[in-house]
């Protein structure tokens, strides 16, 4: 954990690696916040914890006598985001376990300066492509795609799968060297020369199906004898007395982890059936509402920004009064376009006031964008309307939601090396290693063995060997596979 100064907003951030921490760790953060005169803090979009700049009396927190500099991290440190929060409660890749995430996170023994995402493409609650290094689980057990969005680089996939136990060390070396390299080929060669890794050839591009965004609040069944609880605050100000009492409950009832989401909320998993009543009583004693409408939940706003929160309240009120359904959609608001890494279905951008008229009081205008196929994982946003007055936004968003429901279920999206593919099934002839099932496909070649695209298997030299296990060429057999 570490705390970062965000100078632009006057906020301070406590990193929570992967968005997962124990009740004791959260109590430590709560104790420090209370020592600094705070009665609440916020959750951030990268599953972190945000401290206000001022205490309850209006004094700057950083000037408080209890301010402990050893609690803080450097300004350029980034939190690691992960979809550990979704495991066991939402759809998941079959081989992924909570212990897999925890092992990977434990291996990060350095403080990353790049944004790192470790996610499952089957879930919807944590964005896949919001980091600089995006490790995304494949269908192959313990292997991950790596999508690079390095500052100053073109966005692209790493040419081979990354092994689970190599993720942390590969991320560390990429962070150290990427500024000195020019191409993905240079990076690939450098890592192969300097690291002992267990890579695997990519047989198929990553395919990401669109599914409606899940409802993540309230008490819900988890298997036969357990529950999970999602909690959300409308204003993203989480009361420290309640959080401390909740930590005590978790310790008493042996609930080992608290999981933060990118949606300014958190989830408890593995609540024993016999503890459900005691937890409900605790929520009632603090007056905690656990059944907000989906109209309220699915919004991403900048932290501690009153203008964005007021706009959201205005729009939600209009949705509610007009009985508008937004099930499965997510909405985001950005002020002065301060963040271009969007991960919602619909984005509302406030336009920056031109400098020539900044001394005059004028009403702000907004742009409305939506993700292609309303799937934020496409990373492609389409402008729906520009320079719109606030009073016209509800009507525009109503029409946009109608378009979403008209097309729901008719589009499938594949995220791959080139972008978006239409679904098409082809049968191709490839050769498969009998020892480890690695595929040699002439249309892909073999990057590890320096075999370029287009070389047929029959034309490979007799001393060719499997790039993964080293099996000889005669250990490959011809097979046919379907590629979508």
Buried (B, 14 or more C-beta within 10 A) or exposed (E): BBBBBBEEBBBBBBBBBBBBBBBEBBBBBBEBBBBBBBBBBBBBBBBBBBBBBBBEEEEEBBEBEEBEEEBBBEEEBBBBBBBBBBBBBBEBBEBBEBEBBBBBBEBBEEBBBBBBBBBBBBBBBBBBBBBBBBBBBBEBEBBBBBBBBBEEBEEBBBBBBBBBEBBBBBBBBBBEBBEEBEEBEEBBBBBBEEEEBEBBBBBBBBBBBBEBBBBBBBBBEBEEEBBBBBBBBBEBBBBBEBBBBBBEBBBEBEBEBBBBBBBBBBBBBBBBEEBBEBBBEBBEEEEBEBEBEBBBBBBBBBBBBEBBBEBBEBBBEBBEEEEBEBBBBBBBBBBEEEBEEBBBBBBBBBBEBEEEEEEEEEEBBBBBBBBBBBBBBBBBBEEBBEEBEBEEBBEBBBEBBEEBBEEBEEBBBBBBEEBBBEEEEEEEEBBBBEBBBBBBBBEBBBBBEEBEEEBEBEEBEEEBBBBBEEBEBEBBEEEEBEBE
